[in-house]
Amino acid sequence: MKYCSISETSAKFNIPESTLRFYEKKGLLPLIERDEAGRRLFSEDQLALLETVLCLKHTHMPISDIKQYIDWIVEGDGTIQLRLEMMKNHKQTVLAEISLITESLKGIDVKILRYTKRIQERNE
């Protein structure tokens, strides 16, 4: 199995090494292996899990909820229904946030149009 160091993983995902350490400390990256010198080794499974953690984090899922989701993954197939419900609920939360942002963006566009028009009028 191929492993990545913490610096390679940091570069691959464009996140600081300190973030990876924080995620591990919070239990979001369980079962990280270490080499004989104690350095973290990220397996392909760990990289896939990290990708999921980042996806959830980028969509503003709280760390505590991400932790619960990861705990359910570690518990195994008996938690699939719980994970499915969590993902469905999170999707609805994300869609509501997208809707709010889309509406807010319209207000920003109105301001841009207004200011652009005022500048054009001033320059004429």
Order of alpha helices (4+ residues) and beta strands (2+ residues): beta-alpha-alpha-beta-beta-alpha-alpha-alpha
